Amino acid sequence: MALGDVEADALHMRKNPAVRPWEAAVDRGELTFPPYRYQPFPAAMYHASDPRSPVLVRDETEKRIRQGQGWADSPDEAKAVGIQVEADRFEDAAVRAFDDRRMSPAAQAEVAAQEAAVEDVVSVMPAAPKRRGRPRKTTEGVA
C-alpha cells in the first residue's frame, strides 16, 4: 500500500522535525536570555463594549482613570463590569419611575422637558437653583 504525498510529508515531518535556527543556537549555548523580570506597565485593559480590542495603559494613574470609565484588566472582568453598569442603570430607572408617580404635573412637565433636551436616559434630575435673600418687591397693583 503506497502512501500519498501528503501522508508521506506528514510522516517525514514527524520523524525529522525542522530545526529552527534559534533552537540550535540555544542548544550550543550561543543564545542566552536574561532572567524574567515582572513589569506592570504597559498593560492591556478591556472594555465591555468591545472586549476584543484592548487599550494599552502606561502607568498607574492612567489605569485608575480607565477603571473609572468601565475598563478592566481582562475581557471577562470587562463583561462583568458592563453587566453591573447596566444593572445599576436599570435600578436607577426603576427608582426614578417610582418617584415620578408621586410628582405634581408641573414637576412631571419639567422632567419631560429635561429628557427631551438630552439623548440619554435621565436618572437623576439636576436640582433647581435656590434663590437666597428676601423676595423681590413687585410693582404690580401699586398705584
ROKESE-40590 format. One line per 2 residues: their letters; for each residue x, y, z of N, C-alpha, C, CB. Coordinates in pm, whole numbers, plus 32768, in hexadecimal, padded with zeros to 4 digits. Last residue first. Glycine has a CB too. Layout:
a> X,Y,Z,X,Y,Z,X,Y,Z,X,Y,Z  ... .
***
This chain:
av> 6C48,A7BC,90C3,6C1F,A831,9077,6C6A,A8AD,909E,6B8E,A849,9087  6C9F,A675,9090,6CBD,A6EB,90E1,6C9C,A766,908C,6D55,A6ED,910F .
ge> 6C7F,A59D,8FED,6C12,A5BE,9044,6C2D,A636,909D,6BF2,A549,9097  6DD8,A54F,8FE6,6D53,A53B,8FAE,6CEB,A55E,9017,6D40,A4A9,8F7E .
tt> 6ECF,A559,9043,6E8D,A5DB,9035,6E02,A5CB,8FF9,6EE2,A637,8FDE  6F5C,A488,913C,6F1D,A499,90B9,6ED7,A51F,90B6,6EB9,A427,909B .
kr> 708D,A441,91CD,7012,A48D,91D4,6FDB,A49A,9147,7028,A519,9216  7116,A2F8,91F0,7114,A37B,91B0,708B,A3BE,91C2,7137,A36E,911B .
pr> 7158,A25E,932E,7117,A261,92AB,7114,A2EF,9273,7087,A228,92B5  72A1,A262,93BC,7213,A285,93BF,71D8,A27C,9334,71FF,A311,93F8 .
gr> 7386,A149,938B,735F,A1D1,93AE,72C8,A1E5,93AD,739F,A232,934F  73B7,A075,926D,73D3,A09C,92F6,73A1,A12B,930D,746A,A090,9316 .
rk> 732D,9F70,91B1,7344,A000,91C0,7359,A020,9252,72CF,A053,9187  73BB,9E4D,912D,736F,9E8D,9198,7393,9F20,919D,738A,9E4A,9221 .
pa> 7395,9DA0,8FF9,73E3,9DFC,904D,7389,9E42,90B3,742B,9E66,8FF5  7323,9C50,9004,730D,9CDA,8FD8,735F,9D36,9031,7274,9CFF,8FDC .
ap> 73F2,9B35,8FCB,73A3,9B87,9025,7397,9C14,8FEE,73E2,9B8A,90B2  73CC,9A50,8EBF,741C,9AB6,8F03,73C1,9B0E,8F58,746A,9B0D,8E9D .
mv> 7355,9906,8EF0,7339,998D,8EC2,7394,99F0,8F09,72A4,99B2,8EDA  73D4,97D9,8E8A,73D0,9837,8EF9,73BB,98C2,8EBF,7453,9830,8F50 .
sv> 73B6,975A,8D99,7397,970D,8E12,738E,9767,8E8C,7400,96A2,8E29  735A,977E,8C5E,737A,97D4,8CD0,7353,9787,8D4E,732F,985E,8CC7 .
vd> 73EB,96DF,8B49,7388,96D9,8BB3,73B6,9730,8C28,7370,9647,8BE1  7464,97BB,8A41,746A,9747,8A98,73FA,974C,8B00,74F2,973F,8ADD .
ev> 743F,98B1,89C2,7424,9835,8978,741A,97BC,89D2,7490,981F,8911  738C,99D0,8A48,7400,9977,8A3F,73DA,98F7,89F7,7438,9957,8ACC .
aa> 7297,9A52,8A3D,730F,9AA0,8A20,738C,9A49,8A10,7326,9B05,8A8F  71D8,99A3,8A8F,71D6,99C8,8A03,7257,9A12,89DC,715C,9A1E,89E4 .
eq> 720E,999C,8BA0,7228,9924,8B50,722B,9944,8ABB,71BF,98B9,8B6C  71B5,9A9F,8BE6,7241,9A7A,8BF8,7265,9A00,8BA5,725F,9A5F,8C8D .
aa> 70A3,9A88,8BAF,70F3,9AE9,8B65,7188,9AC9,8B70,70D9,9B77,8B99  705A,99C4,8C69,704A,99A7,8BDA,709E,9A07,8B86,6FB6,99B0,8BB1 .
ve> 708D,9A52,8D56,70DB,99D8,8D38,70D3,99B8,8CA4,70A8,9960,8D8B  6FC8,9B17,8D3E,7055,9B3E,8D45,70AF,9AC8,8D24,7077,9B75,8DD0 .
aq> 6EE2,9A7A,8D4A,6EFE,9AC5,8CCF,6F90,9AF1,8CCB,6EA2,9B41,8CC4  6EF6,9A21,8E50,6EFE,99BE,8DE3,6F1A,9A04,8D5E,6E7A,996D,8DDA .
aa> 6ED0,9B12,8ED5,6F51,9ACE,8EE1,6F61,9A67,8E72,6F5F,9A8C,8F6B  6DC5,9B40,8E8F,6E2B,9BA1,8E69,6EB6,9B62,8E6E,6E25,9C1D,8EC5 .
ps> 6D3E,9A63,8F03,6D42,9A73,8E71,6DAC,9AD6,8E42,6CBA,9A9F,8E3F  6E0F,99DB,900B,6DA3,9A32,8FDB,6DAA,9A3A,8F43,6DAB,9AC0,901B .
mr> 6E66,9882,9048,6E85,990E,902B,6E0B,9959,8FFA,6EF6,9917,8FC4  6E4A,9774,906F,6E1B,97CC,90D9,6E37,9860,90BF,6E5B,97A3,915B .
rd> 6EC0,96FA,8F96,6E31,96E5,8FAC,6DF9,9747,9012,6E16,9656,8FD8  6FD1,9728,8FAB,6F82,9778,8F4C,6EEC,976A,8F62,6FA5,9750,8EBD .
df> 702D,9662,9057,7022,96EB,9088,6FCB,9742,902D,70AC,9729,9096  7028,9586,8FA8,6FD8,9583,9023,6FC3,9610,9059,701C,952A,908E .
ar> 70E0,95DC,8EEC,7056,95C4,8EC2,6FF9,95C0,8F3B,704B,953F,8E73  71C7,95E2,8F8C,7190,965E,8F57,7100,964E,8F29,71E6,9691,8EE5 .
va> 71E5,94D1,8FBE,71D1,952E,902F,7194,95B0,8FFD,7258,954A,9078  720F,9477,8EB8,719D,9446,8F06,717F,94A3,8F7B,71B7,93B8,8F38 .
ad> 72FB,94FA,8E73,7282,9517,8E28,7206,94E9,8E74,7286,94D3,8D9E  73AD,9484,8F2A,7395,9514,8F2F,7313,9539,8EE6,740B,9560,8EF2 .
ef> 73A1,937A,8ECA,7373,9398,8F52,7356,942D,8F60,73DC,936C,8FBA  7411,939A,8DCD,7387,936A,8DDA,734F,9389,8E64,7380,92D3,8DBF .
rd> 7514,93ED,8E14,74BD,9447,8DC6,742C,941D,8DD3,74E6,9448,8D33  7570,9307,8E98,7564,9385,8EE2,7509,93E7,8E99,75EE,93C4,8EF8 .
ae> 7572,9254,8DC2,751B,9239,8E34,7507,92B8,8E86,7555,91C9,8E8D  7638,92CB,8D21,75AF,92C2,8CF0,754D,92AA,8D63,75A2,9253,8C88 .
vq> 7714,92A5,8DCD,76EC,932C,8DA6,765C,932D,8D74,774B,9364,8D38  7721,918C,8DD7,7704,91D8,8E51,76D6,9266,8E30,7780,91DC,8EAC .
ig> 7764,9150,8CCE,76E7,911D,8D05,76C0,916C,8D82,76F4,9087,8D27  7861,91CD,8CC2,77F3,91FA,8C6A,776B,91CC,8C9D,7809,91C6,8BDD .
va> 78EF,9131,8D79,78DD,91C0,8D93,7869,91F5,8D3F,795F,920F,8D75  78EB,903C,8CF0,78AB,9046,8D74,7890,90D9,8D98,7903,9003,8DE0 .
ka> 7981,907F,8C0F,78F5,9057,8BFF,78AA,9063,8C83,78EC,8FC7,8BCB  7A76,90B1,8C8C,7A33,911E,8C44,79A0,90FD,8C2F,7A77,9137,8BBD .
ed> 7ABB,8FB5,8CEA,7A9D,901E,8D4C,7A54,9092,8D09,7B1F,9050,8D8F  7AE8,8F3D,8BF0,7A7E,8F0A,8C47,7A57,8F71,8CB1,7AAB,8E89,8C8B .
ps> 7BC3,8FD1,8B8A,7B42,8FD5,8B47,7ACF,8FA4,8BA0,7B47,8F82,8AC8  7C71,9080,8C97,7C5F,900E,8C3E,7BD7,9018,8BFA,7C6B,8F88,8C8D .
da> 7C72,9172,8D22,7CF2,9132,8D02,7CE6,90BB,8CA3,7D35,9106,8D80  7B8B,926F,8CA2,7BB6,9208,8D00,7C36,91C6,8CCD,7B46,919F,8D15 .
wg> 7ACE,93A4,8C9A,7B30,9348,8C60,7B5D,92E5,8CCC,7BA9,9396,8C26  7A28,946D,8CFC,79EE,93EB,8CDB,7A4D,9388,8C9A,797C,9400,8C83 .
qg> 7A9F,9551,8D51,7A4F,955C,8CD7,7A16,94D6,8CAB,7AA2,9598,8C68  7B3D,9506,8E21,7AC9,9558,8E40,7A6B,9568,8DC9,7AF6,95DF,8E6F .
qr> 7C04,9488,8D90,7BAC,9436,8DE3,7B2F,9484,8E09,7BF5,9407,8E61  7C83,9569,8D1D,7C3A,950A,8CC8,7BDB,94B2,8D19,7C9C,94B2,8C7B .
ir> 7CF5,95D5,8E05,7C96,9624,8DB6,7C42,95C7,8D60,7CDF,968C,8D5E  7DA1,9507,8E50,7D32,952C,8EA9,7CC9,957E,8E5E,7D66,957D,8F22 .
ke> 7E54,950C,8D75,7E06,9493,8D92,7D8D,94B5,8DEA,7E5E,9429,8DD6  7EC9,9605,8D8F,7E77,95EA,8D19,7E1F,956F,8D2F,7ED1,95D7,8C9D .
te> 7F52,95D0,8E80,7EEE,963B,8E77,7E91,9624,8E02,7F32,96C3,8E6A  8008,9505,8E3E,7F9D,94EB,8E9F,7F2E,9554,8E97,7FD6,94E7,8F2C .
dr> 804D,9504,8CD6,8070,9512,8D63,7FF4,94FF,8DBA,80B0,959C,8D7D  7FF7,94C2,8BD3,8086,94D1,8BEB,80AC,94DC,8C7F,80B6,954A,8BA5 .
vl> 7F1D,93E0,8B32,7F2F,944A,8B95,7FC2,944B,8BBC,7ED2,9436,8C13  7E8A,938C,89FF,7F00,9386,8A54,7F01,93FC,8AB4,7F80,9384,89FF .
vp> 7D5B,92E3,89CC,7DA0,9364,89CA,7E18,9357,8A28,7D40,93DB,89F5  7CD5,91D6,88FE,7D0A,9212,8978,7D4A,929A,895F,7D70,91B5,89B7 .
sr> 7BCD,9153,8875,7C2E,91BA,884F,7C61,9200,88CD,7BEF,9222,87EC  7B17,90A3,88D8,7B81,906C,8884,7BE9,90D4,885C,7B45,902F,8808 .
pd> 7A48,911B,8965,7AB6,90E0,89B2,7B28,90A7,895D,7A81,9074,8A0A  799A,921E,893B,79E5,91CD,88DB,7A5C,918E,8922,7A13,9222,8861 .
sa> 790A,926E,8A1D,78D0,9287,8999,7919,9237,892C,78D6,931D,8978  79AA,923B,8AF9,793A,91E1,8ADF,78FF,91F5,8A54,78CE,91F5,8B49 .
hy> 7B0C,924D,8ABF,7A8C,928E,8ADB,7A1B,922F,8AB3,7A80,9316,8A91  7C53,9211,8B4E,7BE5,91EE,8AF4,7B65,9234,8B20,7BD1,9155,8AF2 .
ma> 7DB1,9251,8B42,7D31,925B,8B88,7CC3,924A,8B20,7D23,92E3,8BD4  7F04,91EE,8B66,7E8C,91F5,8B12,7E11,91FD,8B6B,7E82,917A,8AB3 .
ap> 801E,92B3,8BCC,7FBE,9246,8BE1,7F46,925B,8B86,7F92,9240,8C77  817D,9300,8BD6,80F6,9317,8BA6,809F,929B,8BB8,80F9,9340,8B12 .
fp> 816F,92A2,8D30,8142,92F7,8CC2,81A7,92F3,8C52,812D,9387,8CF1  81DF,91E8,8DE0,814D,91F8,8DDE,811B,924C,8D68,8120,9237,8E5E .
qy> 82C6,90F7,8DA3,82AF,9185,8D8E,8219,919A,8D84,82FA,91B9,8D0E  83A1,9003,8E24,8317,9031,8E15,8313,90C8,8E06,82C2,9005,8E8E .
ry> 849E,8F67,8D78,8483,8FCF,8DDA,83F7,9006,8DC0,84EE,903F,8DD4  855A,8E45,8D36,84DA,8E8A,8D2B,84CB,8EF0,8D9B,8466,8E25,8D2E .
pp> 86B5,8E64,8CDB,864A,8E2D,8D2F,85CC,8E83,8D24,8678,8E23,8DC2  870B,8E73,8B7B,8715,8EA4,8C04,86A4,8E67,8C58,870F,8F3F,8C07 .
ft> 877A,8D62,8AB2,8712,8DC2,8AD2,8726,8DF2,8B61,8685,8D85,8ABF  8865,8D08,89B3,8838,8D06,8A3E,87D2,8D74,8A53,88B0,8D17,8AA0 .
le> 88FA,8C4C,88C6,888B,8CA8,88DA,885B,8C9C,896A,8817,8C8C,8875  89BD,8B8D,88CC,89DD,8C0F,8890,8972,8C78,88AE,89EF,8C00,87FA .
gr> 8996,8A8B,8917,89B7,8AEB,8980,89DA,8B74,894A,8A28,8AB9,89D1  8938,89D2,8869,89C8,89E5,886A,89F4,8A48,88D6,89F7,8A14,87E2 .
dv> 8825,89EE,8896,8865,896F,88B7,88FF,897F,88BF,8840,8905,884E  8801,8AED,882C,87EB,8AD8,88BC,8832,8A58,88E7,8752,8AD1,88DE .
aa> 8830,8AB7,8720,8887,8B17,8765,8879,8B08,87FC,8866,8BA7,873B  875D,8A0C,86E8,87E6,89D9,86DE,8846,8A35,8727,880F,89CB,864A .
ew> 868B,8ABE,870A,8694,8A49,8761,8721,8A0F,875F,862D,89DE,8737  86B5,8B75,863E,86CB,8BA2,86C8,86D1,8B2E,872A,865E,8C03,86F1 .
pr> 867B,8ADC,8555,8703,8B0F,856E,8719,8B39,85FF,871F,8B84,8513  85CA,89A9,857E,85C5,8A3B,8571,864D,8A72,8598,8553,8A79,85CA .
va> 85B3,888D,84CB,85FF,88CD,8535,85FC,8963,851C,8693,8896,853B  8495,87C9,8490,84ED,8834,8462,8534,8873,84DA,849D,88A0,8413 .
pn> 8496,866B,84E2,8460,86F3,84EF,84C8,875A,84C3,8436,870F,8581  8474,8550,8468,84E3,85AD,845B,84B0,863D,8467,852C,8599,83D2 .
kr> 8380,84D3,84A3,83FC,848D,84C1,8474,84EC,84C2,8413,841D,845C  82CA,8594,8450,82C1,855F,84D8,8344,851A,84FF,824B,84FD,84E5 .
mh> 8313,85C2,8349,831E,8631,83A9,8316,85FF,8439,82B1,8699,838E  82DA,84C1,82DA,8363,84F4,82D9,8375,8564,8341,8388,8528,824C .
la> 81C4,84BD,82FB,8217,845A,8340,82A8,8489,8346,820D,83D1,82F8  817C,8590,8253,815B,8597,82E1,81B0,8535,8330,80C5,857A,82F8 .
da> 81D6,8530,815C,8210,85AB,8194,81F5,85B5,8229,81D7,8626,814B  8131,8450,8143,81C2,843D,8148,8205,84B9,8183,81F9,841F,80BA .
ev> 8035,84C5,8136,8054,846D,81A5,80EB,845A,81B3,800F,83E6,8193  8056,8553,8045,8036,859A,80C0,805B,8544,813A,7FA1,85C0,80C4 .
dg> 8089,848E,7F83,80ED,84F5,7F9E,80D4,853B,8025,80ED,855C,7F2E  8021,8349,8001,8014,83C0,7FAD,807D,8426,7FD4,7F86,83FD,7FB9 .
la> 80BD,820A,800C,8090,8283,8051,8084,82F5,7FED,80F2,82AA,80C4  804C,80CD,7F99,80A3,8142,7F8A,8065,81B9,7FD1,80B9,8162,7EF4 .
m> 8055,7F8C,8000,8000,8000,8000,805A,807C,8000,7F9F,7FFF,807A .
***
